[in-house]
Structures are given as C-alpha cells and as structure tokens.
C-alpha cells in the first residue's frame, strides 16, 4: 500500500511519470521506501527548500501511523 501511495503522488508531480521507480524493503522493524525519478524531475519532487519532499514524507508517515508501522522514505538519484 505504501509503495502505491508514493508512486501515485510522485507520478502526479513529475513530467516523466514512466521513470518513477519505488522500491520497498521491510527489515522486520521498519519499512524503507526508496523513490527514484528522472534527473530532470528531481527538483519537482524535492521542491523549494525541500517543501515538497517534506510534504510527501508527512503523508507517508501519517499513513504509516494509521497502520502502526515505522516508515522511512528516501529520495535517491
């Protein structure tokens, strides 16, 4: 569910939605989500002063709280 949520939001933000890649890694204690986008879209995902990335993380953390899970979202290049 988290992977789908991140994918859906990221695809709406970028100009190259086909290049959006989201991977999940569950280590038993927490869920690690990695988001990768086209290099031209990195600024759109991060936003001015990181505001968009912070908002994306807030949505993911809120959804994780509902599921009582610990989540980490990394935006990678």
PQR file with spaces between the fields and no chain letter, atoms N, CA, C, O and H, PARSE charges and radii, in Angstrom:
ATOM       1  N    UNK     1       0.810   -1.189    0.000 -0.4000 1.5000
ATOM       2  CA   UNK     1       0.000    0.000    0.000 -0.0000 2.0000
ATOM       3  C    UNK     1       0.860    1.262    0.000  0.5500 1.7000
ATOM       4  O    UNK     1       0.556    2.209   -0.725 -0.5500 1.4000
ATOM       5  N    UNK     2       1.913    1.293    0.788 -0.4000 1.5000
ATOM       6  CA   UNK     2       2.785    2.465    0.851 -0.0000 2.0000
ATOM       7  C    UNK     2       3.471    2.718   -0.485  0.5500 1.7000
ATOM       8  O    UNK     2       3.593    3.858   -0.932 -0.5500 1.4000
ATOM       9  H    UNK     2       2.160    0.524    1.377  0.4000 1.0000
ATOM      10  N    UNK     3       3.911    1.648   -1.103 -0.4000 1.5000
ATOM      11  CA   UNK     3       4.577    1.769   -2.395 -0.0000 2.0000
ATOM      12  C    UNK     3       3.639    2.410   -3.409  0.5500 1.7000
ATOM      13  O    UNK     3       4.044    3.300   -4.157 -0.5500 1.4000
ATOM      14  H    UNK     3       3.812    0.722   -0.739  0.4000 1.0000
ATOM      15  N    UNK     4       2.405    1.969   -3.436 -0.4000 1.5000
ATOM      16  CA   UNK     4       1.409    2.501   -4.351 -0.0000 2.0000
ATOM      17  C    UNK     4       1.115    3.968   -4.065  0.5500 1.7000
ATOM      18  O    UNK     4       0.958    4.764   -4.991 -0.5500 1.4000
ATOM      19  H    UNK     4       2.076    1.246   -2.829  0.4000 1.0000
ATOM      20  N    UNK     5       1.041    4.323   -2.802 -0.4000 1.5000
ATOM      21  CA   UNK     5       0.788    5.702   -2.400 -0.0000 2.0000
ATOM      22  C    UNK     5       1.902    6.623   -2.889  0.5500 1.7000
ATOM      23  O    UNK     5       1.627    7.668   -3.479 -0.5500 1.4000
ATOM      24  H    UNK     5       1.169    3.677   -2.049  0.4000 1.0000
ATOM      25  N    UNK     6       3.142    6.249   -2.653 -0.4000 1.5000
ATOM      26  CA   UNK     6       4.287    7.057   -3.072 -0.0000 2.0000
ATOM      27  C    UNK     6       4.340    7.152   -4.590  0.5500 1.7000
ATOM      28  O    UNK     6       4.576    8.230   -5.135 -0.5500 1.4000
ATOM      29  H    UNK     6       3.365    5.400   -2.174  0.4000 1.0000
ATOM      30  N    UNK     7       4.122    6.038   -5.278 -0.4000 1.5000
ATOM      31  CA   UNK     7       4.113    6.028   -6.743 -0.0000 2.0000
ATOM      32  C    UNK     7       3.063    6.979   -7.304  0.5500 1.7000
ATOM      33  O    UNK     7       3.342    7.755   -8.218 -0.5500 1.4000
ATOM      34  H    UNK     7       3.930    5.162   -4.836  0.4000 1.0000
ATOM      35  N    UNK     8       1.877    6.916   -6.763 -0.4000 1.5000
ATOM      36  CA   UNK     8       0.765    7.731   -7.244 -0.0000 2.0000
ATOM      37  C    UNK     8       1.060    9.224   -7.069  0.5500 1.7000
ATOM      38  O    UNK     8       0.843   10.009   -7.992 -0.5500 1.4000
ATOM      39  H    UNK     8       1.650    6.285   -6.021  0.4000 1.0000
ATOM      40  N    UNK     9       1.542    9.611   -5.914 -0.4000 1.5000
ATOM      41  CA   UNK     9       1.844   11.018   -5.657 -0.0000 2.0000
ATOM      42  C    UNK     9       2.999   11.490   -6.534  0.5500 1.7000
ATOM      43  O    UNK     9       2.924   12.564   -7.131 -0.5500 1.4000
ATOM      44  H    UNK     9       1.718    8.973   -5.164  0.4000 1.0000
ATOM      45  N    UNK    10       4.059   10.701   -6.615 -0.4000 1.5000
ATOM      46  CA   UNK    10       5.231   11.089   -7.409 -0.0000 2.0000
ATOM      47  C    UNK    10       4.881   11.219   -8.887  0.5500 1.7000
ATOM      48  O    UNK    10       5.342   12.149   -9.549 -0.5500 1.4000
ATOM      49  H    UNK    10       4.120    9.829   -6.130  0.4000 1.0000
ATOM      50  N    UNK    11       4.085   10.313   -9.408 -0.4000 1.5000
ATOM      51  CA   UNK    11       3.718   10.366  -10.822 -0.0000 2.0000
ATOM      52  C    UNK    11       2.912   11.628  -11.149  0.5500 1.7000
ATOM      53  O    UNK    11       2.987   12.144  -12.264 -0.5500 1.4000
ATOM      54  H    UNK    11       3.711    9.557   -8.870  0.4000 1.0000
ATOM      55  N    UNK    12       2.156   12.112  -10.188 -0.4000 1.5000
ATOM      56  CA   UNK    12       1.378   13.331  -10.401 -0.0000 2.0000
ATOM      57  C    UNK    12       2.269   14.581  -10.399  0.5500 1.7000
ATOM      58  O    UNK    12       1.896   15.610  -10.963 -0.5500 1.4000
ATOM      59  H    UNK    12       2.095   11.693   -9.283  0.4000 1.0000
ATOM      60  N    UNK    13       3.425   14.490   -9.775 -0.4000 1.5000
ATOM      61  CA   UNK    13       4.312   15.645   -9.650 -0.0000 2.0000
ATOM      62  C    UNK    13       5.270   15.834  -10.819  0.5500 1.7000
ATOM      63  O    UNK    13       5.677   16.962  -11.100 -0.5500 1.4000
ATOM      64  H    UNK    13       3.728   13.654   -9.317  0.4000 1.0000
ATOM      65  N    UNK    14       5.635   14.772  -11.495 -0.4000 1.5000
ATOM      66  CA   UNK    14       6.750   14.809  -12.446 -0.0000 2.0000
ATOM      67  C    UNK    14       6.292   14.923  -13.903  0.5500 1.7000
ATOM      68  O    UNK    14       5.127   14.693  -14.227 -0.5500 1.4000
ATOM      69  H    UNK    14       5.305   13.856  -11.267  0.4000 1.0000
ATOM      70  N    UNK    15       7.246   15.286  -14.772 -0.4000 1.5000
ATOM      71  CA   UNK    15       6.996   15.352  -16.212 -0.0000 2.0000
ATOM      72  C    UNK    15       7.250   14.016  -16.903  0.5500 1.7000
ATOM      73  O    UNK    15       6.746   13.776  -18.000 -0.5500 1.4000
ATOM      74  H    UNK    15       8.192   15.473  -14.509  0.4000 1.0000
ATOM      75  N    UNK    16       8.029   13.148  -16.263 -0.4000 1.5000
ATOM      76  CA   UNK    16       8.360   11.831  -16.823 -0.0000 2.0000
ATOM      77  C    UNK    16       7.838   10.735  -15.882  0.5500 1.7000
ATOM      78  O    UNK    16       8.625   10.103  -15.177 -0.5500 1.4000
ATOM      79  H    UNK    16       8.439   13.343  -15.372  0.4000 1.0000
ATOM      80  N    UNK    17       6.523   10.505  -15.867 -0.4000 1.5000
ATOM      81  CA   UNK    17       5.973    9.514  -14.929 -0.0000 2.0000
ATOM      82  C    UNK    17       6.438    8.077  -15.189  0.5500 1.7000
ATOM      83  O    UNK    17       6.408    7.243  -14.285 -0.5500 1.4000
ATOM      84  H    UNK    17       5.883   11.018  -16.439  0.4000 1.0000
ATOM      85  N    UNK    18       6.865    7.788  -16.418 -0.4000 1.5000
ATOM      86  CA   UNK    18       7.340    6.430  -16.717 -0.0000 2.0000
ATOM      87  C    UNK    18       8.670    6.125  -16.042  0.5500 1.7000
ATOM      88  O    UNK    18       9.043    4.959  -15.913 -0.5500 1.4000
ATOM      89  H    UNK    18       6.890    8.465  -17.153  0.4000 1.0000
ATOM      90  N    UNK    19       9.390    7.158  -15.610 -0.4000 1.5000
ATOM      91  CA   UNK    19      10.691    6.977  -14.966 -0.0000 2.0000
ATOM      92  C    UNK    19      10.613    6.929  -13.444  0.5500 1.7000
ATOM      93  O    UNK    19      11.644    6.859  -12.775 -0.5500 1.4000
ATOM      94  H    UNK    19       9.087    8.105  -15.715  0.4000 1.0000
ATOM      95  N    UNK    20       9.409    6.965  -12.893 -0.4000 1.5000
ATOM      96  CA   UNK    20       9.245    6.884  -11.440 -0.0000 2.0000
ATOM      97  C    UNK    20       9.438    5.438  -11.005  0.5500 1.7000
ATOM      98  O    UNK    20       8.777    4.535  -11.518 -0.5500 1.4000
ATOM      99  H    UNK    20       8.571    7.021  -13.436  0.4000 1.0000
ATOM     100  N    UNK    21      10.341    5.223  -10.064 -0.4000 1.5000
ATOM     101  CA   UNK    21      10.611    3.887   -9.516 -0.0000 2.0000
ATOM     102  C    UNK    21      10.513    3.953   -7.997  0.5500 1.7000
ATOM     103  O    UNK    21      11.116    4.814   -7.358 -0.5500 1.4000
ATOM     104  H    UNK    21      10.878    5.957   -9.647  0.4000 1.0000
ATOM     105  N    UNK    22       9.751    3.038   -7.440 -0.4000 1.5000
ATOM     106  CA   UNK    22       9.596    2.966   -5.988 -0.0000 2.0000
ATOM     107  C    UNK    22       9.900    1.537   -5.561  0.5500 1.7000
ATOM     108  O    UNK    22       9.361    0.581   -6.119 -0.5500 1.4000
ATOM     109  H    UNK    22       9.261    2.338   -7.960  0.4000 1.0000
ATOM     110  N    UNK    23      10.770    1.404   -4.566 -0.4000 1.5000
ATOM     111  CA   UNK    23      11.057    0.069   -4.039 -0.0000 2.0000
ATOM     112  C    UNK    23      10.868    0.080   -2.526  0.5500 1.7000
ATOM     113  O    UNK    23      11.087    1.093   -1.862 -0.5500 1.4000
ATOM     114  H    UNK    23      11.208    2.181   -4.114  0.4000 1.0000
ATOM     115  N    UNK    24      10.458   -1.064   -2.003 -0.4000 1.5000
ATOM     116  CA   UNK    24      10.229   -1.243   -0.566 -0.0000 2.0000
ATOM     117  C    UNK    24      11.171   -2.308   -0.031  0.5500 1.7000
ATOM     118  O    UNK    24      11.441   -3.311   -0.692 -0.5500 1.4000
ATOM     119  H    UNK    24      10.280   -1.887   -2.542  0.4000 1.0000
ATOM     120  N    UNK    25      11.659   -2.076    1.164 -0.4000 1.5000
ATOM     121  CA   UNK    25      12.477   -3.062    1.850 -0.0000 2.0000
ATOM     122  C    UNK    25      12.000   -3.133    3.295  0.5500 1.7000
ATOM     123  O    UNK    25      12.099   -2.153    4.034 -0.5500 1.4000
ATOM     124  H    UNK    25      11.440   -1.262    1.701  0.4000 1.0000
ATOM     125  N    UNK    26      11.492   -4.267    3.689 -0.4000 1.5000
ATOM     126  CA   UNK    26      11.000   -4.452    5.056 -0.0000 2.0000
ATOM     127  C    UNK    26      12.028   -5.253    5.828  0.5500 1.7000
ATOM     128  O    UNK    26      12.296   -6.408    5.499 -0.5500 1.4000
ATOM     129  H    UNK    26      11.412   -5.063    3.089  0.4000 1.0000
ATOM     130  N    UNK    27      12.608   -4.642    6.858 -0.4000 1.5000
ATOM     131  CA   UNK    27      13.632   -5.340    7.638 -0.0000 2.0000
ATOM     132  C    UNK    27      13.071   -5.932    8.932  0.5500 1.7000
ATOM     133  O    UNK    27      13.827   -6.372    9.798 -0.5500 1.4000
ATOM     134  H    UNK    27      12.390   -3.703    7.125  0.4000 1.0000
ATOM     135  N    UNK    28      11.762   -5.941    9.057 -0.4000 1.5000
ATOM     136  CA   UNK    28      11.147   -6.511   10.249 -0.0000 2.0000
ATOM     137  C    UNK    28      10.784   -5.454   11.277  0.5500 1.7000
ATOM     138  O    UNK    28       9.755   -5.565   11.943 -0.5500 1.4000
ATOM     139  H    UNK    28      11.147   -5.584    8.353  0.4000 1.0000
ATOM     140  N    UNK    29      11.619   -4.427   11.412 -0.4000 1.5000
ATOM     141  CA   UNK    29      11.357   -3.348   12.370 -0.0000 2.0000
ATOM     142  C    UNK    29      10.698   -2.155   11.701  0.5500 1.7000
ATOM     143  O    UNK    29       9.838   -1.495   12.284 -0.5500 1.4000
ATOM     144  H    UNK    29      12.454   -4.336   10.871  0.4000 1.0000
ATOM     145  N    UNK    30      11.110   -1.891   10.480 -0.4000 1.5000
ATOM     146  CA   UNK    30      10.568   -0.737    9.768 -0.0000 2.0000
ATOM     147  C    UNK    30      10.559   -1.001    8.266  0.5500 1.7000
ATOM     148  O    UNK    30      11.186   -1.936    7.770 -0.5500 1.4000
ATOM     149  H    UNK    30      11.809   -2.427   10.006  0.4000 1.0000
ATOM     150  N    UNK    31       9.834   -0.153    7.573 -0.4000 1.5000
ATOM     151  CA   UNK    31       9.701   -0.255    6.134 -0.0000 2.0000
ATOM     152  C    UNK    31      10.500    0.882    5.503  0.5500 1.7000
ATOM     153  O    UNK    31      10.271    2.051    5.814 -0.5500 1.4000
ATOM     154  H    UNK    31       9.324    0.607    7.976  0.4000 1.0000
ATOM     155  N    UNK    32      11.430    0.545    4.624 -0.4000 1.5000
ATOM     156  CA   UNK    32      12.241    1.545    3.927 -0.0000 2.0000
ATOM     157  C    UNK    32      11.717    1.654    2.503  0.5500 1.7000
ATOM     158  O    UNK    32      11.633    0.659    1.783 -0.5500 1.4000
ATOM     159  H    UNK    32      11.616   -0.404    4.371  0.4000 1.0000
ATOM     160  N    UNK    33      11.365    2.872    2.103 -0.4000 1.5000
ATOM     161  CA   UNK    33      10.865    3.126    0.757 -0.0000 2.0000
ATOM     162  C    UNK    33      11.862    4.029    0.047  0.5500 1.7000
ATOM     163  O    UNK    33      12.272    5.058    0.584 -0.5500 1.4000
ATOM     164  H    UNK    33      11.433    3.681    2.688  0.4000 1.0000
ATOM     165  N    UNK    34      12.247    3.639   -1.159 -0.4000 1.5000
ATOM     166  CA   UNK    34      13.158    4.447   -1.971 -0.0000 2.0000
ATOM     167  C    UNK    34      12.422    4.918   -3.210  0.5500 1.7000
ATOM     168  O    UNK    34      11.813    4.123   -3.927 -0.5500 1.4000
ATOM     169  H    UNK    34      11.914    2.803   -1.595  0.4000 1.0000
ATOM     170  N    UNK    35      12.486    6.227   -3.457 -0.4000 1.5000
ATOM     171  CA   UNK    35      11.852    6.832   -4.619 -0.0000 2.0000
ATOM     172  C    UNK    35      12.930    7.350   -5.552  0.5500 1.7000
ATOM     173  O    UNK    35      13.815    8.101   -5.142 -0.5500 1.4000
ATOM     174  H    UNK    35      12.981    6.873   -2.876  0.4000 1.0000
ATOM     175  N    UNK    36      12.848    6.949   -6.796 -0.4000 1.5000
ATOM     176  CA   UNK    36      13.786    7.395   -7.814 -0.0000 2.0000
ATOM     177  C    UNK    36      12.987    7.978   -8.980  0.5500 1.7000
ATOM     178  O    UNK    36      12.009    7.382   -9.430 -0.5500 1.4000
ATOM     179  H    UNK    36      12.128    6.339   -7.129  0.4000 1.0000
ATOM     180  N    UNK    37      13.415    9.157   -9.469 -0.4000 1.5000
ATOM     181  CA   UNK    37      12.731    9.802  -10.578 -0.0000 2.0000
ATOM     182  C    UNK    37      13.756   10.210  -11.638  0.5500 1.7000
ATOM     183  O    UNK    37      14.963   10.135  -11.406 -0.5500 1.4000
ATOM     184  H    UNK    37      14.210    9.641   -9.104  0.4000 1.0000
ATOM     185  N    UNK    38      13.270   10.639  -12.791 -0.4000 1.5000
ATOM     186  CA   UNK    38      14.131   11.139  -13.864 -0.0000 2.0000
ATOM     187  C    UNK    38      14.930   12.333  -13.315  0.5500 1.7000
ATOM     188  O    UNK    38      14.388   13.126  -12.545 -0.5500 1.4000
ATOM     189  H    UNK    38      12.290   10.701  -12.979  0.4000 1.0000
ATOM     190  N    UNK    39      16.202   12.473  -13.697 -0.4000 1.5000
ATOM     191  CA   UNK    39      17.020   13.577  -13.175 -0.0000 2.0000
ATOM     192  C    UNK    39      16.405   14.966  -13.396  0.5500 1.7000
ATOM     193  O    UNK    39      16.590   15.856  -12.566 -0.5500 1.4000
ATOM     194  H    UNK    39      16.643   11.829  -14.323  0.4000 1.0000
ATOM     195  N    UNK    40      15.691   15.160  -14.484 -0.4000 1.5000
ATOM     196  CA   UNK    40      15.049   16.453  -14.739 -0.0000 2.0000
ATOM     197  C    UNK    40      13.898   16.733  -13.767  0.5500 1.7000
ATOM     198  O    UNK    40      13.517   17.888  -13.577 -0.5500 1.4000
ATOM     199  H    UNK    40      15.541   14.437  -15.158  0.4000 1.0000
ATOM     200  N    UNK    41      13.354   15.702  -13.161 -0.4000 1.5000
ATOM     201  CA   UNK    41      12.216   15.852  -12.246 -0.0000 2.0000
ATOM     202  C    UNK    41      12.623   15.915  -10.780  0.5500 1.7000
ATOM     203  O    UNK    41      11.767   16.094   -9.914 -0.5500 1.4000
ATOM     204  H    UNK    41      13.664   14.763  -13.315  0.4000 1.0000
ATOM     205  N    UNK    42      13.895   15.774  -10.488 -0.4000 1.5000
ATOM     206  CA   UNK    42      14.337   15.744   -9.092 -0.0000 2.0000
ATOM     207  C    UNK    42      13.929   17.019   -8.348  0.5500 1.7000
ATOM     208  O    UNK    42      13.497   16.960   -7.197 -0.5500 1.4000
ATOM     209  H    UNK    42      14.591   15.628  -11.191  0.4000 1.0000
ATOM     210  N    UNK    43      14.068   18.162   -9.008 -0.4000 1.5000
ATOM     211  CA   UNK    43      13.694   19.430   -8.376 -0.0000 2.0000
ATOM     212  C    UNK    43      12.215   19.516   -8.059  0.5500 1.7000
ATOM     213  O    UNK    43      11.826   20.126   -7.064 -0.5500 1.4000
ATOM     214  H    UNK    43      14.419   18.210   -9.943  0.4000 1.0000
ATOM     215  N    UNK    44      11.388   18.911   -8.899 -0.4000 1.5000
ATOM     216  CA   UNK    44       9.942   18.931   -8.666 -0.0000 2.0000
ATOM     217  C    UNK    44       9.565   18.074   -7.460  0.5500 1.7000
ATOM     218  O    UNK    44       8.651   18.415   -6.709 -0.5500 1.4000
ATOM     219  H    UNK    44      11.704   18.416   -9.708  0.4000 1.0000
ATOM     220  N    UNK    45      10.261   16.981   -7.285 -0.4000 1.5000
ATOM     221  CA   UNK    45       9.960   16.090   -6.163 -0.0000 2.0000
ATOM     222  C    UNK    45      10.480   16.681   -4.851  0.5500 1.7000
ATOM     223  O    UNK    45       9.853   16.518   -3.805 -0.5500 1.4000
ATOM     224  H    UNK    45      11.004   16.704   -7.895  0.4000 1.0000
ATOM     225  N    UNK    46      11.608   17.355   -4.906 -0.4000 1.5000
ATOM     226  CA   UNK    46      12.180   17.957   -3.699 -0.0000 2.0000
ATOM     227  C    UNK    46      11.487   19.283   -3.382  0.5500 1.7000
ATOM     228  O    UNK    46      11.147   19.541   -2.227 -0.5500 1.4000
ATOM     229  H    UNK    46      12.117   17.488   -5.756  0.4000 1.0000
ATOM     230  N    UNK    47      11.276   20.117   -4.388 -0.4000 1.5000
ATOM     231  CA   UNK    47      10.601   21.390   -4.186 -0.0000 2.0000
ATOM     232  C    UNK    47      11.526   22.447   -3.608  0.5500 1.7000
ATOM     233  O    UNK    47      12.664   22.160   -3.238 -0.5500 1.4000
ATOM     234  H    UNK    47      11.552   19.907   -5.326  0.4000 1.0000
ATOM     235  N    UNK    48      11.021   23.673   -3.535 -0.4000 1.5000
ATOM     236  CA   UNK    48      11.806   24.769   -2.975 -0.0000 2.0000
ATOM     237  C    UNK    48      12.050   24.530   -1.492  0.5500 1.7000
ATOM     238  O    UNK    48      11.121   24.316   -0.714 -0.5500 1.4000
ATOM     239  H    UNK    48      10.096   23.905   -3.835  0.4000 1.0000
ATOM     240  N    UNK    49      13.314   24.573   -1.129 -0.4000 1.5000
ATOM     241  CA   UNK    49      13.759   24.344    0.253 -0.0000 2.0000
ATOM     242  C    UNK    49      13.260   23.008    0.809  0.5500 1.7000
ATOM     243  O    UNK    49      13.105   22.857    2.021 -0.5500 1.4000
ATOM     244  H    UNK    49      14.069   24.747   -1.762  0.4000 1.0000
ATOM     245  N    UNK    50      13.008   22.040   -0.076 -0.4000 1.5000
ATOM     246  CA   UNK    50      12.617   20.708    0.356 -0.0000 2.0000
ATOM     247  C    UNK    50      11.177   20.585    0.818  0.5500 1.7000
ATOM     248  O    UNK    50      10.811   19.598    1.457 -0.5500 1.4000
ATOM     249  H    UNK    50      13.133   22.163   -1.061  0.4000 1.0000
ATOM     250  N    UNK    51      10.362   21.571    0.503 -0.4000 1.5000
ATOM     251  CA   UNK    51       8.976   21.568    0.996 -0.0000 2.0000
ATOM     252  C    UNK    51       8.136   20.426    0.427  0.5500 1.7000
ATOM     253  O    UNK    51       7.348   19.816    1.150 -0.5500 1.4000
ATOM     254  H    UNK    51      10.659   22.372   -0.015  0.4000 1.0000
ATOM     255  N    UNK    52       8.299   20.136   -0.851 -0.4000 1.5000
ATOM     256  CA   UNK    52       7.513   19.059   -1.461 -0.0000 2.0000
ATOM     257  C    UNK    52       7.919   17.703   -0.896  0.5500 1.7000
ATOM     258  O    UNK    52       7.065   16.865   -0.608 -0.5500 1.4000
ATOM     259  H    UNK    52       8.940   20.631   -1.438  0.4000 1.0000
ATOM     260  N    UNK    53       9.222   17.488   -0.738 -0.4000 1.5000
ATOM     261  CA   UNK    53       9.705   16.232   -0.153 -0.0000 2.0000
ATOM     262  C    UNK    53       9.205   16.081    1.280  0.5500 1.7000
ATOM     263  O    UNK    53       8.811   14.993    1.698 -0.5500 1.4000
ATOM     264  H    UNK    53       9.916   18.168   -0.973  0.4000 1.0000
ATOM     265  N    UNK    54       9.224   17.171    2.020 -0.4000 1.5000
ATOM     266  CA   UNK    54       8.751   17.135    3.414 -0.0000 2.0000
ATOM     267  C    UNK    54       7.256   16.802    3.455  0.5500 1.7000
ATOM     268  O    UNK    54       6.814   16.022    4.299 -0.5500 1.4000
ATOM     269  H    UNK    54       9.544   18.056    1.680  0.4000 1.0000
ATOM     270  N    UNK    55       6.486   17.392    2.547 -0.4000 1.5000
ATOM     271  CA   UNK    55       5.047   17.114    2.497 -0.0000 2.0000
ATOM     272  C    UNK    55       4.780   15.659    2.117  0.5500 1.7000
ATOM     273  O    UNK    55       3.898   15.013    2.682 -0.5500 1.4000
ATOM     274  H    UNK    55       6.845   18.026    1.862  0.4000 1.0000
ATOM     275  N    UNK    56       5.553   15.150    1.154 -0.4000 1.5000
ATOM     276  CA   UNK    56       5.412   13.752    0.748 -0.0000 2.0000
ATOM     277  C    UNK    56       5.718   12.823    1.919  0.5500 1.7000
ATOM     278  O    UNK    56       4.999   11.852    2.154 -0.5500 1.4000
ATOM     279  H    UNK    56       6.270   15.674    0.695  0.4000 1.0000
ATOM     280  N    UNK    57       6.774   13.124    2.642 -0.4000 1.5000
ATOM     281  CA   UNK    57       7.118   12.310    3.818 -0.0000 2.0000
ATOM     282  C    UNK    57       6.026   12.389    4.878  0.5500 1.7000
ATOM     283  O    UNK    57       5.710   11.386    5.518 -0.5500 1.4000
ATOM     284  H    UNK    57       7.358   13.913    2.451  0.4000 1.0000
ATOM     285  N    UNK    58       5.451   13.568    5.066 -0.4000 1.5000
ATOM     286  CA   UNK    58       4.384   13.725    6.057 -0.0000 2.0000
ATOM     287  C    UNK    58       3.181   12.848    5.727  0.5500 1.7000
ATOM     288  O    UNK    58       2.595   12.231    6.616 -0.5500 1.4000
ATOM     289  H    UNK    58       5.708   14.383    4.546  0.4000 1.0000
ATOM     290  N    UNK    59       2.816   12.794    4.456 -0.4000 1.5000
ATOM     291  CA   UNK    59       1.690   11.952    4.038 -0.0000 2.0000
ATOM     292  C    UNK    59       2.010   10.478    4.281  0.5500 1.7000
ATOM     293  O    UNK    59       1.175    9.728    4.786 -0.5500 1.4000
ATOM     294  H    UNK    59       3.292   13.295    3.734  0.4000 1.0000
ATOM     295  N    UNK    60       3.219   10.074    3.919 -0.4000 1.5000
ATOM     296  CA   UNK    60       3.626    8.675    4.110 -0.0000 2.0000
ATOM     297  C    UNK    60       3.667    8.322    5.597  0.5500 1.7000
ATOM     298  O    UNK    60       3.206    7.251    5.993 -0.5500 1.4000
ATOM     299  H    UNK    60       3.898   10.684    3.508  0.4000 1.0000
ATOM     300  N    UNK    61       4.213    9.212    6.415 -0.4000 1.5000
ATOM     301  CA   UNK    61       4.289    8.946    7.851 -0.0000 2.0000
ATOM     302  C    UNK    61       2.895    8.877    8.475  0.5500 1.7000
ATOM     303  O    UNK    61       2.653    8.067    9.369 -0.5500 1.4000
ATOM     304  H    UNK    61       4.588   10.081    6.093  0.4000 1.0000
ATOM     305  N    UNK    62       1.980    9.728    8.003 -0.4000 1.5000
ATOM     306  CA   UNK    62       0.613    9.697    8.515 -0.0000 2.0000
ATOM     307  C    UNK    62      -0.062    8.377    8.162  0.5500 1.7000
ATOM     308  O    UNK    62      -0.760    7.793    8.991 -0.5500 1.4000
ATOM     309  H    UNK    62       2.177   10.386    7.276  0.4000 1.0000
ATOM     310  N    UNK    63       0.142    7.912    6.949 -0.4000 1.5000
ATOM     311  CA   UNK    63      -0.432    6.622    6.546 -0.0000 2.0000
ATOM     312  C    UNK    63       0.192    5.483    7.344  0.5500 1.7000
ATOM     313  O    UNK    63      -0.489    4.517    7.689 -0.5500 1.4000
ATOM     314  H    UNK    63       0.709    8.387    6.276  0.4000 1.0000
ATOM     315  N    UNK    64       1.475    5.595    7.637 -0.4000 1.5000
ATOM     316  CA   UNK    64       2.164    4.553    8.403 -0.0000 2.0000
ATOM     317  C    UNK    64       1.671    4.520    9.843  0.5500 1.7000
ATOM     318  O    UNK    64       1.562    3.450   10.441 -0.5500 1.4000
ATOM     319  H    UNK    64       2.028    6.380    7.357  0.4000 1.0000
ATOM     320  N    UNK    65       1.376    5.676   10.396 -0.4000 1.5000
ATOM     321  CA   UNK    65       0.869    5.746   11.767 -0.0000 2.0000
ATOM     322  C    UNK    65      -0.469    5.034   11.865  0.5500 1.7000
ATOM     323  O    UNK    65      -0.771    4.371   12.857 -0.5500 1.4000
ATOM     324  H    UNK    65       1.465    6.546    9.911  0.4000 1.0000
ATOM     325  N    UNK    66      -1.257    5.184   10.820 -0.4000 1.5000
ATOM     326  CA   UNK    66      -2.552    4.511   10.786 -0.0000 2.0000
ATOM     327  C    UNK    66      -2.376    2.996   10.787  0.5500 1.7000
ATOM     328  O    UNK    66      -3.183    2.271   11.369 -0.5500 1.4000
ATOM     329  H    UNK    66      -1.011    5.723   10.014  0.4000 1.0000
ATOM     330  N    UNK    67      -1.310    2.521   10.129 -0.4000 1.5000
ATOM     331  CA   UNK    67      -1.020    1.089   10.072 -0.0000 2.0000
ATOM     332  C    UNK    67      -0.126    0.634   11.221  0.5500 1.7000
ATOM     333  O    UNK    67       0.200   -0.548   11.328 -0.5500 1.4000
ATOM     334  H    UNK    67      -0.655    3.111    9.656  0.4000 1.0000
ATOM     335  N    UNK    68       0.266    1.562   12.070 -0.4000 1.5000
ATOM     336  CA   UNK    68       1.140    1.281   13.217 -0.0000 2.0000
ATOM     337  C    UNK    68       2.461    0.671   12.773  0.5500 1.7000
ATOM     338  O    UNK    68       2.923   -0.330   13.322 -0.5500 1.4000
ATOM     339  H    UNK    68       0.002    2.523   11.983  0.4000 1.0000
ATOM     340  N    UNK    69       3.059    1.303   11.758 -0.4000 1.5000
ATOM     341  CA   UNK    69       4.353    0.862   11.227 -0.0000 2.0000
ATOM     342  C    UNK    69       5.311    2.027   11.228  0.5500 1.7000
ATOM     343  O    UNK    69       4.902    3.188   11.216 -0.5500 1.4000
ATOM     344  H    UNK    69       2.684    2.116   11.312  0.4000 1.0000
ATOM     345  N    UNK    70       6.556    1.715   11.241 -0.4000 1.5000
ATOM     346  CA   UNK    70       7.604    2.712   11.138 -0.0000 2.0000
ATOM     347  C    UNK    70       8.097    2.737    9.698  0.5500 1.7000
ATOM     348  O    UNK    70       8.418    1.691    9.134 -0.5500 1.4000
ATOM     349  H    UNK    70       6.888    0.771   11.251  0.4000 1.0000
ATOM     350  N    UNK    71       8.158    3.926    9.100 -0.4000 1.5000
ATOM     351  CA   UNK    71       8.498    4.051    7.694 -0.0000 2.0000
ATOM     352  C    UNK    71       9.576    5.103    7.498  0.5500 1.7000
ATOM     353  O    UNK    71       9.609    6.123    8.185 -0.5500 1.4000
ATOM     354  H    UNK    71       7.896    4.775    9.559  0.4000 1.0000
ATOM     355  N    UNK    72      10.461    4.828    6.538 -0.4000 1.5000
ATOM     356  CA   UNK    72      11.478    5.795    6.140 -0.0000 2.0000
ATOM     357  C    UNK    72      11.382    5.954    4.633  0.5500 1.7000
ATOM     358  O    UNK    72      11.383    4.966    3.899 -0.5500 1.4000
ATOM     359  H    UNK    72      10.434    3.999    5.980  0.4000 1.0000
ATOM     360  N    UNK    73      11.299    7.202    4.167 -0.4000 1.5000
ATOM     361  CA   UNK    73      11.219    7.489    2.737 -0.0000 2.0000
ATOM     362  C    UNK    73      12.496    8.187    2.314  0.5500 1.7000
ATOM     363  O    UNK    73      12.833    9.248    2.838 -0.5500 1.4000
ATOM     364  H    UNK    73      11.298    8.005    4.763  0.4000 1.0000
ATOM     365  N    UNK    74      13.211    7.590    1.359 -0.4000 1.5000
ATOM     366  CA   UNK    74      14.423    8.181    0.813 -0.0000 2.0000
ATOM     367  C    UNK    74      14.195    8.499   -0.652  0.5500 1.7000
ATOM     368  O    UNK    74      13.667    7.683   -1.407 -0.5500 1.4000
ATOM     369  H    UNK    74      12.937    6.729    0.933  0.4000 1.0000
ATOM     370  N    UNK    75      14.606    9.711   -1.044 -0.4000 1.5000
ATOM     371  CA   UNK    75      14.544   10.110   -2.444 -0.0000 2.0000
ATOM     372  C    UNK    75      15.970    9.995   -2.972  0.5500 1.7000
ATOM     373  O    UNK    75      16.867   10.709   -2.522 -0.5500 1.4000
ATOM     374  H    UNK    75      15.036   10.373   -0.431  0.4000 1.0000
ATOM     375  N    UNK    76      16.169    9.102   -3.918 -0.4000 1.5000
ATOM     376  CA   UNK    76      17.508    8.843   -4.417 -0.0000 2.0000
ATOM     377  C    UNK    76      17.643    9.281   -5.862  0.5500 1.7000
ATOM     378  O    UNK    76      16.657    9.370   -6.593 -0.5500 1.4000
ATOM     379  H    UNK    76      15.441    8.523   -4.284  0.4000 1.0000
ATOM     380  N    UNK    77      18.885    9.554   -6.268 -0.4000 1.5000
ATOM     381  CA   UNK    77      19.113    9.972   -7.659 -0.0000 2.0000
ATOM     382  C    UNK    77      19.770    8.880   -8.451  0.5500 1.7000
ATOM     383  O    UNK    77      20.036    9.055   -9.640 -0.5500 1.4000
ATOM     384  H    UNK    77      19.687    9.481   -5.674  0.4000 1.0000
